[in-house]
């Protein structure tokens, strides 16, 4: 695994609420750089500096991940953890039916 890769991606909501997985420090850094200047705050600054430090190898990628996730949560773009829907239910496949 590359040193800037997250052990588990951070799923954020982009555009009109579509989920996008952020897999690495570089991905997180790109999202932070593209964040509108008018909406930047202290949490944004901390997450951005953490990503920069991780890219330089000064801190662990997981530290930057945690701060990026905190940024996403504060700005209400962190996707909620939802269990996966079994594929058989999505296709209308046979399975136990409750009546």
C-alpha positions as CSV (number, residue, x, y, z in Angstrom):
1,X,0.0,0.0,0.0
2,X,1.3,3.5,-0.9
3,X,2.2,5.6,2.2
4,X,-0.5,8.2,1.4
5,X,-3.3,5.6,1.1
6,X,-6.0,5.4,3.8
7,X,-6.7,2.1,5.5
8,X,-10.4,2.8,4.9
9,X,-11.7,5.4,2.5
10,X,-13.7,8.4,3.8
11,X,-17.0,8.6,1.9
12,X,-18.2,12.2,1.3
13,X,-21.2,13.6,-0.5
14,X,-20.4,15.7,-3.5
15,X,-22.4,17.6,-6.1
16,X,-26.1,16.9,-5.5
17,X,-25.4,14.5,-2.6
18,X,-23.7,11.7,-4.6
19,X,-21.2,9.6,-2.5
20,X,-17.5,9.7,-3.4
21,X,-14.8,7.7,-1.7
22,X,-11.6,9.6,-0.7
23,X,-8.9,6.9,-0.7
24,X,-5.7,8.9,-0.1
25,X,-4.1,12.0,1.4
26,X,-3.8,13.4,-2.1
27,X,-7.5,12.8,-2.8
28,X,-8.4,14.6,0.5
29,X,-5.9,17.4,-0.3
30,X,-7.6,18.0,-3.7
31,X,-11.1,18.2,-2.1
32,X,-9.8,20.7,0.4
33,X,-8.0,22.9,-2.2
34,X,-11.2,22.9,-4.2
35,X,-13.3,23.9,-1.2
36,X,-14.8,27.4,-1.8
37,X,-12.7,30.1,-0.2
38,X,-15.7,31.8,1.3
39,X,-16.5,28.5,3.2
40,X,-13.1,27.9,4.6
41,X,-12.7,27.9,8.3
42,X,-10.2,26.8,11.0
43,X,-11.3,23.1,10.6
44,X,-10.5,23.4,6.9
45,X,-7.1,24.9,7.6
46,X,-6.2,22.2,10.1
47,X,-7.2,19.4,7.7
48,X,-5.4,21.1,4.8
49,X,-2.2,21.5,6.9
50,X,-2.4,17.8,8.0
51,X,-2.7,16.7,4.4
52,X,0.3,18.7,3.4
53,X,2.3,17.3,6.4
54,X,1.3,13.8,5.4
55,X,2.3,14.3,1.8
56,X,5.7,15.4,3.1
57,X,5.9,12.3,5.3
58,X,5.9,14.3,8.5
59,X,2.7,12.6,9.9
60,X,0.9,9.4,9.2
61,X,-1.8,9.2,6.5
62,X,-4.3,8.0,9.1
63,X,-3.8,11.2,11.1
64,X,-4.7,13.2,8.1
65,X,-7.6,10.9,7.4
66,X,-9.1,11.6,10.8
67,X,-8.8,15.3,10.4
68,X,-10.3,15.2,6.9
69,X,-13.2,13.1,8.2
70,X,-13.7,15.7,11.0
71,X,-13.8,18.4,8.4
72,X,-16.3,16.5,6.3
73,X,-18.5,15.9,9.4
74,X,-18.4,19.5,10.5
75,X,-19.4,20.7,7.0
76,X,-22.1,17.9,6.7
77,X,-20.6,16.2,3.7
78,X,-19.6,13.0,5.5
79,X,-21.8,10.3,4.1
80,X,-23.6,8.3,6.8
81,X,-22.5,4.7,7.4
82,X,-25.2,2.5,5.9
83,X,-25.2,-1.2,5.5
84,X,-25.0,-2.5,2.0
85,X,-28.2,-3.7,0.5
86,X,-27.9,-7.4,-0.5
87,X,-27.7,-7.7,-4.3
88,X,-30.5,-10.3,-4.3
89,X,-32.9,-7.8,-2.8
90,X,-31.9,-5.1,-5.3
91,X,-32.6,-7.4,-8.2
92,X,-35.9,-8.6,-6.6
93,X,-34.3,-12.1,-6.3
94,X,-35.7,-14.8,-4.2
95,X,-35.0,-14.7,-0.5
96,X,-36.9,-15.0,2.7
97,X,-40.1,-13.0,2.4
98,X,-42.0,-11.8,5.4
99,X,-45.8,-11.6,5.1
